[in-house]
Amino acid sequence: RVLFRSIVSKITLRKITPRETAQLRRSLLALEPVKQLCLQSGDSELSAYGRQLSSCETACEKIGRELLPDPAAAVGKGKVIADGVSPELDELRMIAHSGKDFLLQIQQRESAQTRIPSLKVAYNNVFGYYIEVTHAHKDKVPAHWTRKQTLTGSERYITEELKSYEDKILGAEDKILQIESKIFQDLITSLQEDVRTIQQNAVVAARLDCLASFGGTAVSNRYC
C-alpha cells in the first residue's frame, strides 16, 4: 500500500521516475494472481475484494510497450524509452551510437551504385561530411552530388543525405533527450487517468494484507 500511495502522489505531481513507473507495472501485474485467488476462494468477502482489484491492463500494456524493463533512473541519465516506440528516436540513437556503421553503409551503397570501388565517406572540421572520389573516377559521379573541394588526386562532394546526417548527428543527443522526455511525460499523463483505480488497489491490498496477517496469527496460535 505504501508503494502505491507514494507512486500515486508522484504521478499526480508528475515527479514519478522511469524506474518507479516500471515498478508500478510490476506491482499491478502482481495483483492479478491475488485477484484470482480471491475470486476463486468461495468466500463472499474475499470475492468482493477480488472484484475491486484491477491490474490496470491498459496502463500496464502502455508502460510495457514504451518503457524498457529496467530503464535509467531518470530521463537523460541513460536509455529509458524502448526501441520501436519512435522511428525518429531509433534513427537518432543509431546515428549517435553507431555513426561509423551508418557512414559505412552509405559508403558501400554509393560505391555499389556508382561503381567507384575507391569511393570513401569521411569528415573534417572545415567541410563536415563528404564523399571523396579520385580523379580517375570523377566521370562516374552522379549529377546530384555537389562538388565541395578539389585536391591534387581527388574531388570531394556533398549530398543532401550527408548534409541531413550531419545536422542530425550534431544535435542527436539533445534531440534524443527531447523525444524521450516527451514520450515519458505523455506516459505520465495517461497514467493520471488510473490514479483512482491505483488508490483503490492500495486500499484493497492493505485490507487483504491485514486479513492474511490475522489468518497467519490464528494458525500459529492454533498450534501453540
VOPAGU-2260 file (C-alpha; in pm, 1 decimal, decimal comma):
REM VOPAGU-2260
SITE   aa  ch    i         X         Y         Z
SITE  ARG   A    0       0,0       0,0       0,0
SITE  VAL   A    1     286,0     236,8      86,3
SITE  LEU   A    2     434,4     179,8    -261,0
SITE  PHE   A    3     104,8     253,4    -436,1
SITE  ARG   A    4      35,3     565,0    -225,9
SITE  SER   A    5     384,5     700,6    -286,1
SITE  ILE   A    6     364,8     640,9    -659,8
SITE  VAL   A    7      14,1     786,0    -687,9
SITE  SER   A    8     130,7    1113,9    -534,3
SITE  LYS   A    9     428,4    1122,2    -769,6
SITE  ILE   A   10     207,3    1058,0   -1072,3
SITE  THR   A   11     -20,0    1343,1    -966,3
SITE  LEU   A   12     276,5    1577,2    -919,1
SITE  ARG   A   13     448,6    1442,8   -1234,2
SITE  LYS   A   14     753,4    1350,1   -1025,9
SITE  ILE   A   15     749,7     975,9   -1088,7
SITE  THR   A   16    1075,2     839,4   -1232,0
SITE  PRO   A   17    1108,3     585,9   -1514,1
SITE  ARG   A   18    1222,0     316,4   -1269,7
SITE  GLU   A   19     927,6     383,6   -1040,5
SITE  THR   A   20     696,3     362,1   -1339,5
SITE  ALA   A   21     840,6      22,6   -1431,4
SITE  GLN   A   22     799,5     -87,1   -1068,4
SITE  LEU   A   23     437,2      29,8   -1075,3
SITE  ARG   A   24     373,5    -202,4   -1369,0
SITE  ARG   A   25     531,4    -497,5   -1187,4
SITE  SER   A   26     320,9    -424,7    -878,7
SITE  LEU   A   27      -0,2    -402,4   -1080,1
SITE  LEU   A   28      75,5    -728,1   -1260,2
SITE  ALA   A   29     139,2    -895,6    -924,5
SITE  LEU   A   30    -219,7    -817,7    -823,6
SITE  GLU   A   31    -369,1   -1043,0   -1090,7
SITE  PRO   A   32    -296,1   -1376,8    -915,2
SITE  VAL   A   33    -419,1   -1221,3    -587,7
SITE  LYS   A   34    -740,0   -1117,7    -762,9
SITE  GLN   A   35    -790,2   -1470,2    -899,2
SITE  LEU   A   36    -729,9   -1630,7    -560,4
SITE  CYS   A   37    -990,4   -1403,3    -404,5
SITE  LEU   A   38   -1245,1   -1474,1    -679,8
SITE  GLN   A   39   -1189,0   -1849,3    -650,2
SITE  SER   A   40   -1187,3   -1858,2    -269,0
SITE  GLY   A   41   -1557,9   -1928,5    -227,3
SITE  ASP   A   42   -1572,6   -1661,6      41,6
SITE  SER   A   43   -1813,0   -1376,4     -32,2
SITE  GLU   A   44   -1598,4   -1108,1     133,3
SITE  LEU   A   45   -1279,8   -1219,1     -40,6
SITE  SER   A   46   -1466,7   -1244,0    -370,6
SITE  ALA   A   47   -1585,4    -885,8    -323,8
SITE  TYR   A   48   -1226,7    -774,9    -268,0
SITE  GLY   A   49   -1122,6    -964,6    -580,1
SITE  ARG   A   50   -1377,9    -778,4    -788,3
SITE  GLN   A   51   -1241,9    -446,5    -659,4
SITE  LEU   A   52    -885,7    -520,7    -763,1
SITE  SER   A   53    -773,0    -404,0   -1105,3
SITE  SER   A   54    -449,9    -485,8   -1286,2
SITE  CYS   A   55    -496,8    -169,5   -1497,7
SITE  GLU   A   56    -433,6    -363,4   -1817,8
SITE  THR   A   57    -423,5     -59,0   -2047,2
SITE  ALA   A   58    -170,3     121,4   -1828,4
SITE  CYS   A   59      42,8    -192,0   -1789,2
SITE  GLU   A   60      37,5    -255,8   -2162,4
SITE  LYS   A   61     140,9     104,0   -2237,2
SITE  ILE   A   62     422,0     102,1   -1981,2
SITE  GLY   A   63     544,1    -235,3   -2105,3
SITE  ARG   A   64     538,6    -120,8   -2466,1
SITE  GLU   A   65     700,3     220,3   -2421,3
SITE  LEU   A   66     945,9     175,0   -2133,3
SITE  LEU   A   67    1245,9     -52,8   -2109,3
SITE  PRO   A   68    1202,0    -328,3   -1845,4
SITE  ASP   A   69    1487,0    -172,7   -1645,6
SITE  PRO   A   70    1503,7     192,6   -1755,3
SITE  ALA   A   71    1754,5     452,0   -1639,5
SITE  ALA   A   72    1685,0     629,8   -1311,1
SITE  ALA   A   73    1586,3     945,9   -1497,1
SITE  VAL   A   74    1538,2    1073,1   -1849,7
SITE  GLY   A   75    1874,2    1198,6   -1969,8
SITE  LYS   A   76    2067,5     960,0   -1743,2
SITE  GLY   A   77    2055,8     668,6   -1983,6
SITE  LYS   A   78    1817,0     482,8   -2208,7
SITE  VAL   A   79    1452,7     496,7   -2096,6
SITE  ILE   A   80    1219,8     451,7   -2394,2
SITE  ALA   A   81    1206,1     113,2   -2567,2
SITE  ASP   A   82    1309,6      61,1   -2927,7
SITE  GLY   A   83    1027,5      73,7   -3180,3
SITE  VAL   A   84     821,6     338,4   -2999,1
SITE  SER   A   85     950,1     627,8   -3211,6
SITE  PRO   A   86    1112,6     572,4   -3553,5
SITE  GLU   A   87    1281,4     912,9   -3522,6
SITE  LEU   A   88    1424,4     820,8   -3182,0
SITE  ASP   A   89    1550,7     487,8   -3317,1
SITE  GLU   A   90    1723,6     664,9   -3607,2
SITE  LEU   A   91    1884,4     925,2   -3380,4
SITE  ARG   A   92    2011,9     652,9   -3147,2
SITE  MET   A   93    2164,0     473,3   -3442,1
SITE  ILE   A   94    2329,3     794,6   -3558,2
SITE  ALA   A   95    2453,9     887,4   -3211,1
SITE  HIS   A   96    2582,6     545,0   -3112,6
SITE  SER   A   97    2656,4     375,5   -3444,2
SITE  GLY   A   98    2777,8     666,3   -3657,1
SITE  LYS   A   99    3067,9     479,3   -3813,3
SITE  ASP   A  100    2844,1     190,8   -3914,3
SITE  PHE   A  101    2590,5     431,1   -4067,7
SITE  LEU   A  102    2859,9     608,5   -4271,2
SITE  LEU   A  103    2998,8     273,9   -4383,2
SITE  GLN   A  104    2652,3     176,5   -4507,9
SITE  ILE   A  105    2635,4     497,4   -4714,2
SITE  GLN   A  106    2984,6     438,1   -4849,1
SITE  GLN   A  107    2911,1      78,2   -4950,6
SITE  ARG   A  108    2578,4     172,0   -5110,4
SITE  GLU   A  109    2717,5     466,5   -5309,3
SITE  SER   A  110    3020,7     265,4   -5415,1
SITE  ALA   A  111    2797,6     -11,0   -5548,8
SITE  GLN   A  112    2559,1     230,0   -5724,9
SITE  THR   A  113    2832,1     440,9   -5889,9
SITE  ARG   A  114    3073,7     151,9   -5943,8
SITE  ILE   A  115    3354,3     352,4   -5783,9
SITE  PRO   A  116    3542,9      98,4   -5569,9
SITE  SER   A  117    3777,1     355,5   -5411,3
SITE  LEU   A  118    3496,8     591,8   -5302,4
SITE  LYS   A  119    3509,1     685,7   -4934,3
SITE  VAL   A  120    3296,1     885,4   -4691,1
SITE  ALA   A  121    3488,6    1096,9   -4439,2
SITE  TYR   A  122    3472,7    1408,3   -4222,6
SITE  ASN   A  123    3677,5    1718,6   -4146,6
SITE  ASN   A  124    3611,5    2030,8   -3940,5
SITE  VAL   A  125    3602,5    2260,0   -4243,8
SITE  PHE   A  126    3366,2    2079,7   -4482,7
SITE  GLY   A  127    3194,5    1838,8   -4248,1
SITE  TYR   A  128    3097,1    1504,4   -4404,4
SITE  TYR   A  129    3189,8    1445,3   -4767,1
SITE  ILE   A  130    3236,8    1178,3   -5032,9
SITE  GLU   A  131    3585,5    1159,3   -5181,3
SITE  VAL   A  132    3645,5    1027,4   -5534,2
SITE  THR   A  133    3976,8    1002,7   -5716,8
SITE  HIS   A  134    4011,6    1190,6   -6046,6
SITE  ALA   A  135    4023,6     857,1   -6229,5
SITE  HIS   A  136    3654,4     801,1   -6142,8
SITE  LYS   A  137    3513,8    1155,0   -6138,9
SITE  ASP   A  138    3327,7    1094,6   -6465,7
SITE  LYS   A  139    3110,1     842,7   -6275,0
SITE  VAL   A  140    2996,0    1097,4   -6016,0
SITE  PRO   A  141    2613,3    1142,2   -6018,2
SITE  ALA   A  142    2474,2    1479,8   -6116,8
SITE  HIS   A  143    2304,7    1535,1   -5780,1
SITE  TRP   A  144    2636,9    1535,7   -5592,3
SITE  THR   A  145    2773,9    1885,4   -5520,3
SITE  ARG   A  146    3148,8    1946,0   -5552,9
SITE  LYS   A  147    3297,2    2090,4   -5233,3
SITE  GLN   A  148    3675,1    2072,6   -5279,1
SITE  THR   A  149    3932,8    1980,7   -5541,2
SITE  LEU   A  150    4251,3    1811,2   -5425,0
SITE  THR   A  151    4562,6    1701,9   -5611,8
SITE  GLY   A  152    4441,8    1349,3   -5669,3
SITE  SER   A  153    4071,2    1360,2   -5587,6
SITE  GLU   A  154    3746,5    1554,0   -5563,9
SITE  ARG   A  155    3526,2    1589,6   -5257,2
SITE  TYR   A  156    3147,3    1605,1   -5282,6
SITE  ILE   A  157    2849,7    1655,6   -5056,2
SITE  THR   A  158    2497,2    1518,8   -5091,8
SITE  GLU   A  159    2167,3    1617,2   -4933,4
SITE  GLU   A  160    2172,9    1289,2   -4740,2
SITE  LEU   A  161    2511,5    1370,0   -4586,1
SITE  LYS   A  162    2401,6    1725,4   -4505,7
SITE  SER   A  163    2095,5    1587,8   -4330,9
SITE  TYR   A  164    2307,1    1329,9   -4149,1
SITE  GLU   A  165    2549,2    1598,0   -4030,8
SITE  ASP   A  166    2267,7    1811,9   -3892,1
SITE  LYS   A  167    2121,6    1511,9   -3715,5
SITE  ILE   A  168    2442,0    1380,9   -3558,3
SITE  LEU   A  169    2544,2    1723,9   -3429,6
SITE  GLY   A  170    2214,2    1759,9   -3245,5
SITE  ALA   A  171    2135,7    1392,0   -3190,4
SITE  GLU   A  172    2189,1    1378,7   -2813,5
SITE  ASP   A  173    1977,9    1689,4   -2749,1
SITE  LYS   A  174    1703,7    1561,8   -2977,0
SITE  ILE   A  175    1709,6    1218,8   -2812,7
SITE  LEU   A  176    1655,6    1385,5   -2475,2
SITE  GLN   A  177    1367,4    1593,0   -2611,4
SITE  ILE   A  178    1190,4    1294,0   -2767,2
SITE  GLU   A  179    1238,7    1066,1   -2464,6
SITE  SER   A  180    1115,2    1343,4   -2232,4
SITE  LYS   A  181     801,5    1399,0   -2439,9
SITE  ILE   A  182     717,1    1028,9   -2464,7
SITE  PHE   A  183     768,5     980,6   -2091,8
SITE  GLN   A  184     565,2    1289,7   -1999,8
SITE  ASP   A  185     283,3    1169,9   -2227,5
SITE  LEU   A  186     300,5     834,2   -2048,5
SITE  ILE   A  187     264,5    1004,7   -1710,0
SITE  THR   A  188     -34,7    1197,6   -1842,7
SITE  SER   A  189    -202,5     873,7   -1946,4
SITE  LEU   A  190    -128,9     718,3   -1603,7
SITE  GLN   A  191    -309,7    1003,2   -1430,9
SITE  GLU   A  192    -634,1     856,5   -1564,1
SITE  ASP   A  193    -571,9     546,7   -1348,3
SITE  VAL   A  194    -489,1     727,4   -1022,3
SITE  ARG   A  195    -822,0     645,7    -854,0
SITE  THR   A  196    -802,4     282,2    -958,3
SITE  ILE   A  197    -448,1     253,9    -823,7
SITE  GLN   A  198    -561,1     415,5    -497,2
SITE  GLN   A  199    -841,8     161,5    -470,8
SITE  ASN   A  200    -592,2    -118,5    -529,3
SITE  ALA   A  201    -382,6      21,4    -243,9
SITE  VAL   A  202    -678,7      13,7      -5,1
SITE  VAL   A  203    -784,7    -338,5    -103,7
SITE  ALA   A  204    -427,8    -470,7     -93,2
SITE  ALA   A  205    -383,1    -324,9     256,6
SITE  ARG   A  206    -702,3    -494,5     378,9
SITE  LEU   A  207    -603,1    -826,9     226,1
SITE  ASP   A  208    -259,9    -796,0     382,1
SITE  CYS   A  209    -424,0    -734,6     718,5
SITE  LEU   A  210    -654,1   -1036,1     677,9
SITE  ALA   A  211    -358,5   -1252,6     575,3
SITE  SER   A  212    -173,1   -1138,9     885,9
SITE  PHE   A  213    -471,8   -1223,9    1104,7
SITE  GLY   A  214    -500,5   -1561,0     936,0
SITE  GLY   A  215    -134,5   -1635,3     988,7
SITE  THR   A  216    -156,2   -1539,2    1353,9
SITE  ALA   A  217    -465,3   -1757,9    1402,1
SITE  VAL   A  218    -291,5   -2059,6    1250,3
SITE  SER   A  219      16,1   -2002,9    1467,6
SITE  ASN   A  220    -191,4   -1975,5    1784,9
SITE  ARG   A  221    -380,9   -2289,4    1695,5
SITE  TYR   A  222     -66,5   -2498,3    1704,2
SITE  CYS   A  223      90,2   -2329,5    2006,8
